[in-house]
């Protein structure tokens, strides 16, 4: 994010469902992010404490989160906030939702995240428990589709490579076989010539 010099970034876990209102919210949110550097988007099944509405983007209200907001399924982070985290504001070896959305942790109190009401992303499992209906994640579905396409491309490339290399392997096998036969023939011929020379040498040593 910082290397690409992005003003802000959207972070999503791969098992969440996205609200139809999310796209419109993202188009209008940049000016607000200059004031609120961390926006929690996830709707949760646990009730959380929130303060009065700070501002609104269309029909989406932004409220200060007052209690631990479990889950990091979706949130917006500005470059300034990301830089503060990387500069050591909080140990990043803890669960990220504990670092960002737990008011008992100093980093959360400093960053003062705000919560969208209503939430704009939700864990598929949470939705299933609330509605009694399975909600497969659209993000996971897209990711699995991409992985399937990547694997198919890899297998096709591997098959193509095998097809191209097969003739070369056949030539190499023929050459190795021919080389072995030539070596054997050379060795036999060398032994025969040696025996002929020995015979001639013996005949030359006999008295006349």
C-alpha positions as CSV (number, residue, x, y, z in Angstrom):
1,X,0.0,0.0,0.0
2,X,2.7,2.5,1.0
3,X,5.1,1.3,-1.7
4,X,2.3,2.0,-4.3
5,X,1.6,5.4,-2.7
6,X,-2.1,4.7,-2.3
7,X,-4.1,7.3,-0.3
8,X,-6.1,4.6,1.3
9,X,-6.8,0.8,0.9
10,X,-9.7,-1.5,1.5
11,X,-8.9,-4.7,3.4
12,X,-11.2,-7.7,3.1
13,X,-11.0,-11.2,4.4
14,X,-11.8,-13.8,1.8
15,X,-15.0,-15.2,3.5
16,X,-17.1,-12.0,3.6
17,X,-20.2,-10.9,1.7
18,X,-20.3,-7.4,0.3
19,X,-23.2,-5.1,0.6
20,X,-24.6,-3.6,-2.6
21,X,-24.1,-0.2,-1.0
22,X,-20.3,-0.7,-0.6
23,X,-19.3,0.4,-4.1
24,X,-21.2,3.8,-3.8
25,X,-19.8,4.3,-0.3
26,X,-16.2,3.8,-1.6
27,X,-16.7,6.4,-4.3
28,X,-17.7,9.0,-1.8
29,X,-15.6,8.2,1.2
30,X,-12.1,9.6,0.4
31,X,-12.7,13.1,1.8
32,X,-14.0,11.6,5.0
33,X,-10.9,9.5,5.4
34,X,-8.8,12.6,5.7
35,X,-10.5,13.1,9.1
36,X,-11.1,9.4,10.1
37,X,-8.1,7.3,9.2
38,X,-9.6,3.9,10.2
39,X,-13.2,2.8,9.2
40,X,-14.6,-0.5,10.3
41,X,-17.0,-1.8,7.7
42,X,-18.0,-5.2,9.2
43,X,-21.5,-6.0,10.5
44,X,-21.3,-8.4,13.4
45,X,-23.7,-10.5,15.3
46,X,-22.6,-9.1,18.6
47,X,-23.9,-5.7,19.7
48,X,-21.3,-3.1,20.2
49,X,-21.3,0.3,21.8
50,X,-21.2,3.3,19.4
51,X,-21.3,7.0,20.0
52,X,-23.4,9.6,18.2
53,X,-23.3,9.8,14.5
54,X,-20.2,11.9,13.4
55,X,-21.1,12.2,9.8
56,X,-22.9,10.4,7.0
57,X,-22.1,9.3,3.5
58,X,-25.5,9.0,1.8
59,X,-27.4,6.6,4.0
60,X,-24.3,5.2,5.7
61,X,-23.6,6.8,9.1
62,X,-20.2,6.9,10.8
63,X,-20.1,6.4,14.5
64,X,-17.2,6.2,17.0
65,X,-16.8,2.6,18.2
66,X,-16.9,2.5,22.0
67,X,-16.5,-1.2,22.7
68,X,-14.5,-4.1,21.3
69,X,-15.6,-4.7,17.8
70,X,-14.6,-8.2,17.0
71,X,-13.5,-9.2,13.5
72,X,-11.5,-7.6,10.8
73,X,-13.5,-8.8,7.8
74,X,-13.5,-5.4,6.2
75,X,-12.0,-2.0,7.0
76,X,-10.5,1.1,5.3
77,X,-7.1,2.3,6.3
78,X,-5.4,5.5,5.2
79,X,-1.7,5.6,4.3
80,X,-1.0,7.8,7.3
81,X,-2.6,5.3,9.7
82,X,-0.7,2.4,8.0
83,X,2.6,4.3,8.4
84,X,1.9,4.9,12.1
85,X,1.3,1.2,12.6
86,X,4.5,0.2,10.8
87,X,6.4,2.8,12.8
88,X,5.7,0.9,16.0
89,X,2.4,2.2,17.2
90,X,1.3,-1.3,18.1
91,X,2.9,-4.8,18.0
92,X,1.6,-6.4,14.8
93,X,2.1,-10.0,16.0
94,X,-1.3,-9.8,17.8
95,X,-4.7,-10.4,16.1
96,X,-5.3,-7.3,13.9
97,X,-8.8,-6.8,15.2
98,X,-7.3,-6.6,18.7
99,X,-4.8,-4.0,17.6
100,X,-7.3,-1.9,15.6
101,X,-10.7,-2.3,17.2
102,X,-10.2,-3.0,20.9
103,X,-10.5,0.1,23.0
104,X,-8.6,-1.6,25.8
105,X,-5.5,-1.5,23.6
106,X,-3.6,1.8,23.4
107,X,-3.3,1.7,19.6
108,X,-7.1,1.6,19.2
109,X,-7.6,4.5,21.6
110,X,-5.0,6.5,19.6
111,X,-6.4,5.6,16.1
112,X,-10.1,6.1,17.2
113,X,-11.7,3.9,14.5
114,X,-15.2,4.7,13.3
115,X,-17.9,2.1,12.5
116,X,-20.3,2.2,9.5
117,X,-24.0,1.9,10.3
118,X,-25.2,-0.3,8.8
119,X,-22.2,-2.5,8.2
120,X,-21.2,-3.0,4.6
121,X,-19.5,-6.4,4.8
122,X,-20.3,-9.5,6.8
123,X,-18.8,-12.8,7.4
124,X,-20.6,-15.5,5.4
125,X,-20.8,-17.8,8.4
126,X,-22.3,-15.0,10.5
127,X,-24.9,-14.3,7.9
128,X,-25.8,-18.0,7.7
129,X,-26.4,-18.1,11.4
130,X,-28.5,-15.0,11.4
131,X,-30.6,-15.9,8.4
132,X,-30.5,-19.6,8.4
133,X,-29.3,-19.6,4.8
134,X,-25.9,-20.4,3.4
135,X,-24.1,-17.4,2.0
136,X,-21.0,-18.4,0.0
137,X,-18.4,-15.6,-0.1
138,X,-18.3,-13.8,-3.4
139,X,-14.6,-13.0,-2.7
140,X,-13.7,-16.7,-2.0
141,X,-15.6,-17.7,-5.1
142,X,-13.7,-15.3,-7.3
143,X,-10.4,-16.4,-5.7
144,X,-11.2,-20.1,-6.3
145,X,-12.1,-19.4,-9.9
146,X,-8.8,-17.6,-10.4
147,X,-6.9,-20.4,-8.8
148,X,-8.7,-22.9,-11.0
149,X,-7.8,-20.9,-14.1
150,X,-4.1,-20.6,-13.0
151,X,-3.9,-24.3,-12.4
152,X,-5.4,-25.0,-15.8
153,X,-2.9,-22.7,-17.4
154,X,0.0,-24.3,-15.6
155,X,-1.1,-27.8,-16.6
156,X,-1.5,-26.6,-20.2
157,X,1.9,-25.1,-20.2
158,X,3.4,-28.3,-18.6
159,X,1.7,-30.4,-21.3
160,X,3.0,-28.1,-24.0
161,X,6.5,-28.3,-22.6
162,X,6.4,-32.1,-22.5
163,X,5.2,-32.1,-26.1
164,X,8.1,-29.9,-27.2
165,X,10.7,-31.8,-25.2
166,X,9.6,-35.3,-26.2
167,X,11.3,-35.2,-29.6
168,X,14.5,-33.9,-28.1
169,X,14.5,-36.7,-25.6
170,X,14.0,-39.2,-28.4
171,X,17.0,-37.8,-30.3
172,X,19.1,-37.8,-27.1
173,X,18.2,-41.5,-26.5
174,X,19.1,-42.4,-30.1
175,X,22.4,-40.5,-29.8
176,X,23.3,-42.2,-26.5
177,X,22.5,-45.6,-28.0
178,X,24.4,-44.9,-31.2
179,X,27.4,-43.6,-29.1
180,X,27.4,-46.8,-27.0
181,X,27.4,-48.9,-30.2
182,X,30.2,-46.9,-31.8
183,X,32.2,-47.2,-28.6
184,X,31.7,-51.0,-28.5
185,X,32.7,-51.4,-32.1
186,X,35.8,-49.2,-31.6
187,X,36.9,-51.3,-28.6
188,X,36.4,-54.6,-30.6
189,X,38.3,-53.2,-33.6
190,X,41.1,-52.0,-31.2
191,X,41.5,-55.5,-29.7
192,X,41.6,-57.0,-33.2
193,X,44.3,-54.6,-34.4
194,X,46.3,-55.3,-31.2
195,X,46.2,-59.0,-31.8
196,X,47.3,-58.6,-35.5
197,X,50.3,-56.4,-34.4
198,X,51.2,-59.0,-31.8
199,X,51.1,-61.8,-34.4
200,X,53.2,-59.8,-36.8
201,X,55.8,-59.0,-34.1
202,X,56.1,-62.7,-33.2
203,X,56.6,-63.7,-36.8
204,X,59.3,-61.2,-37.3
205,X,61.2,-62.6,-34.3
206,X,61.4,-66.2,-35.7
207,X,64.8,-67.3,-37.1
208,X,64.9,-67.4,-40.9
